[in-house]
Amino acid sequence: VLPDPAGLPFVRDAKILGFIARTAAAHYRDNQVDLRGVGEKVRKLIDDHITSLGVTVQVEPVSILDVDFEDAVSQHVSDRAKASEMEHALRAHIRQHFEEDPVLFQRMSERLEQVLTTMRDNWVEIIKAWRAMMEEIRHEGEESSFGLDPKTQAPFARVLLEEMGAGDSPTEAQVKLASDVTIELVEHIQQEIRIVDFWRNPHAQSVLKGWVFDHLDRRDVVHFKKARAVADRLVDLAKALHDRLVD
């Protein structure tokens, strides 16, 4: 109702609620927590209030890949608050990049939950675990990329190994097969998706899926009945990695 004077008694509450919502949205990396439905005047009121408090940095989430991330964490006094900041930054990164390497980030997500379950309130140890996970993410999973390019090839190999039922400890033969198939697969995909507007061309995508299906069947990577679904999954991954593959 602003600027109607009837709204003035609620201004203080609006400022407090706005600050809480903005801070929570930043901490949990979840924009749904923010006050999306408020009017323009109230939004400006909240923005001005937060700025006047000098806490603008706190409402701007810092990515775990940012060089200033550790500084942002160190601003918190307690280990619990530091661990919470790191946890939600990890969750946000996993959520944002999941489609680019679904197997790797699914394992990361499971590890995150396991750490919280097993270590409970041991914040010092939890922080150590979060830092170890962040280092893996910053190096794009290089430690488990099987000698393949970690950005363009390893995500495909991980999908293949998962579909092969290799588990967390694949055999040398499984790794070699998945790696060899991946190299051929990615080379062909890179050629195909360079076609102008490839992802707007259903026929071109269907042709690519057919080739991937035949390739999987020819190399006997997965059971014939699974090959079609796996081919769809690999092409979806190629779409998520488009910019990397054509770079």
N, C-alpha and C positions, 0 to 999 in steps of 0.2 A: 504493500500500500504506500510505500515511500514515494514522494515526499509528504504524504498526508501525516499530520502530527499524531494521528492515532497509532502510527507505527513506532514512534520514538521510544516508548517504554521497552521495546523489544530489541533495540539496536545493540545494547551491551551483550545480550544473549546471542544475538546473531554473530557478533564478532568472535565470541568465545567458541561457539559451535563451528564457525568457519575455520578458525585456527586449528581446532581439534581434527576436523575433517581433512584439511589440507595436510597436516602433519601425519595423520594416520595413512592417508593415500600415498604419501611419499615413503613412509617407513615400510608399509606392506607392499609397495610398488603396485598398487591396485587403484586405477582411476575410478572404479565404480564406487569407491568410498567417498569420492569428492562430491561437492554440492553442485551437481550438474544442472539441476532444475531451477536454481535461484535466478532471480531477475538481474538485469544488468546493473542496476543501482546497488543492490545488495552485494553482488560480486565485487564491484569496485570498492564498496565499504570494507569488505573482508580483505581485499588485496592491500588497500591502504593501511589497514590495521596491522596486517602481518609485516608489511614493510617497515612501519613505524616501530615495531618491536625489535627490528634488526635481526630477524631470524630467517631471512630469505634463503640462506644456504641450506637450512634444515628442511625446507620444503622442496628442494631440488635434488631428487635422488641421483646418486653417483654410481655409474656402472662399475662392476668389478674389474672391467678392462681398463678403466680410467686410471691414469697415474696418480690421481688425487684420492683414490678410494681409501687407502690406508689412513690418510689424513682425516677423512670423513669418519672413519671408524674410531680413530683415536680421540675424537671430540667427545665421545661418550666416556663417562667416568667409570661405571661399573663393568665388570666382565660380562655380566648378563646382558646389558644393553649393547655392548660390542658384538656379542654372539648373535643377538637378535637382528642387528643391522646387517651382519654378514649373511645370516640365514635367509632373510627376505631378499637380499641382493642376489643370492644364489638361485632362489626360487624364481625370481623375475627373469634371470638370464636363461635358465632352463626352459621356462615357459616361452620366452621370445624366440629361442633358437631350436626348439625341439624338432621341428620339421626338417632342419638341415642335417641332423644326425640323430634320428629317433632312437636307435639302439643305445648309443653312447649316453644320451641325455636321460633315457629311461633308467639306465643303470645309476646315473648320477642321482636321479630323483629317489630311487630306492635306497641308495647309500645315505642320502640326507635323512630320510625317515629312520633308517637303522641307527644312525648316530644319535638322533634325538631320543630314540627308545632305549638304547643301551647305556648312554652316558647321562641321561636325564639332566640333573642340575649341575653337572661337573663342567662349569662354563669354560674353565681353562683348557680342558681337553677338547671340548667342543670347538673352541676357537682354533685349536691346532688342526682338527679335522677339516674345518671349513677352509683354512688356509691351504691345506693339501689339495682339496678339491678345486680351489680356485687356480692353483698352479697348473693342474691338469687341463682345466678349461682354457687358461691363457696360452697353453701350448697345443691347443686344438687336438688333444688326444693322441699326441705323437707317440707316447709310450706304448700304445696298442694299435698302431697303424700298419703293422705287418710289412714294413718297408715300402708301403704305398704312400702316395701324396696324402697327407692328413686332411687336406681341405677338399680335394676333388675326387679321391678314390676310396679312401678308408671308410667313409660312411656307407658306400655301396657294399664293400666287403663285409662290414659288420651285419648288414641286413641279410646278405647271403648266408653267412655263418649261422645267424639266428634261425633262418628258415631251414637250414640243413640240420638243425638240432645239435649244433656243436657245443652249446653251453658256454660257461665262462672259461673253460680250459680246452680249446679246440686242439685236435691232433695236428701234427705237422702236415699230414696229407690233406686235411680239411683246409688248413690255412693256405697251402699251395694252390689247391683247386679254386678256392674263393678268390685268391689274388690274381691268378691267371685269367679267370673269367671276368673279373672286375676290370682289368687292364683293357681287354678287348671290348667289354661293354661300354666303358666310359669313352673310349676312343670313338666308337660308333655314335654314341649319344651326342658327343660334342659336335660331330659333323652334322647330324640331323637338326639339332635345335638352333643352329645358326641360320636356318631358313627364316626369312622375314615373317614376323607375326606367327611363329610356329605354335605358340600356346593359344592362339585364336583359331587354329586350323584343326578341327576335329579329325579330318581324314589323315593329316600328317601324323597326328598323335596315335591314331589307330594303327598306322603302318609301323611306327616305332614300337608300339606295344607288341605287335605281331612278330617283329624281328627279335625283340628281347625274349619273348616266349619261345621261339624257335631256338634261340641261342642257349637258353637254360635247358631245353629238352635235349639239344644236340650234345651238350657237355654233361648231361645227366647230373645236374646240380641238385635239383629237388624232384620229388615225385611228380609225374605228369599231371596228376589231378590238382596239384598245388601251383603248377607253373604259371597259369594264367593270373592268379591272384598275386603271385610274387612279381610278375612282370608289371602289373598295374602299380604295385607298391614302389618298384624301382623307378618307374617313369614319374610317379608323384615326387619322389626324392629328387629326380633330375630337375623338375620344375622348381622345387625349393632352392636348389643349388645353381639355378640358371646363370646368375651373374658370375659365380666362380668358374663355371664350366666354359663360358665363352670369353672370359677375360684373356 
